[in-house]
Amino acid sequence: MGGSRGDPRTRPLRGATMIRIGVLCLLCLLSLPAFGDGERPRVQVEAGPLAGERREGVDRFLGIPYAAAPTGERRWRPPAPATGWDGLRDVTVAGAACPQASQQAIGVAPARQDEDCLFLNVWAPADAERLPVMVWIHGGAHRFGAGSLPYYEGASLAGRGVVVVTLNYRLGYLGYFSHPALDGEDAGGNFGFMDQLAALHWVQRNIAAFGGDPARVTVFGESAGGVAVLMLMASPEAEGLFAGAIVQSGGGWAMLPDAVAMRRRVQAGLDRIDMPADADASVLRAVPAERLVDAIAADRSLGFGPFVDGVSVVRQPVDVFRNGRQASVPLLIGSNTWEGSLMQALDPGEQGRRLADSKAVRELYRNETQDDAVRQQLLFGDLVFGAPARWIAAMQARKSSAWLYRFGYVRSGRRGQVPGVGHGSEIPYVFDVLGRSGGGASMSEMSEADLRMSRDVADCWVAFATHGRPDCVFAPWDAYSRRRDNTMDIADDEARQVQRLRAPILDAIDRFFSPDARR
């Protein structure tokens, strides 16, 4: 024992040494992640470290670049990896939205816009570990919207035990463009779709840092975002990037234009800003983004967006589904009862109006409405969204599993004032923001039944992302089969599973307009 007195490992610690150790311990404590509300959770992604914000047990990281700025020479090129940064990057404010015109149809126009817009946002429960991930692709006719709009606030979903990601992608002519000046670049023209793929690749590489499980990603979207989900399911380039899919009002029957048709449409827009057809690539890339927004703003016809460019989109998605070559993942798909509300913002054309006024269609809808305008809107909704959703569910049921819904819950204060649930009106329920920021009317206008439905729908969507099936509190829900033709009818009085819901109408539409009828 006496010999150990001189061993430096057992000597009493002196004052200076104690001070140094104390300082080191303090520095270590200061470098640990913060755990209180309002403090700064930190994560490391491939481009550098991030500092977010914690509120009510949910960590928020807003405005994360997932790709390099698509500006200057990078305009109309595939997305490149985000440029790295030195030091801690503050991500508590959402990034700019992609350039777009003002549009009342989406409710809120993003105030801050810039061509440097390839940002995403992440919400995760504090101390999350290998949780399911839900990646949202916003709608807006491929021309409007942003992942940062208030009704896509992901905190409520994240509080249910998932990691939520919302993203921006290039829109309008900046996102979907075909011009002879770019033919030699072999980039195709579906830059917005390429952005979505790039964001999903980013999620695979980085989401574990936020506590997400890259093997359990569900991609979900509404309207144009729903179209994007179907395109991802049909794309070989998206294989392995997600394990489940949710399509809200995404159609499914549309035939994408080819590059020639897209080129004509683009040139018609460029003519509106006096851009010559023989302009070269350098001239086109120098056009201010605002002028390109002006060029497309006057085009109110349907169908703008992705096209078959032979590069990122090589087949018609509808043909991929019909031939059973889509992703073998669980699918939740449906539409709303008054999708035709969209007609107030978009022009269906004279042919559509004549069809709605035909004797056969009048007879088909005679038990639903006698109003000419409402009948036109109901037909539009069934033709573009309702019948295609049922067809896609049938195609997916052959490959994996699918669940079909029809959302018809009108909040208490609006019943009797509208024919049904308008296009996009289910979103506040899905994100459980009803009565709060971006959720439509104020909280004081919501009944307890309204708020309960909002909670139940959000729970249902999260259950699907977690388990691969919609274990919903409001009613048992079986996977779709063509023989049973079963739909979850989410109505004002109750939600229940119904067989052959509105089958005479949908069957008639199928006979004349479905992809099977085109063969």
Summary of the structure (lengths in Angstrom):
residues: 519
radius of gyration: 25.6
end to end distance: 95.3
largest distance: 110.3
contacts: 1759
relative contact order: 0.10
helix: 40%
strand: 17%
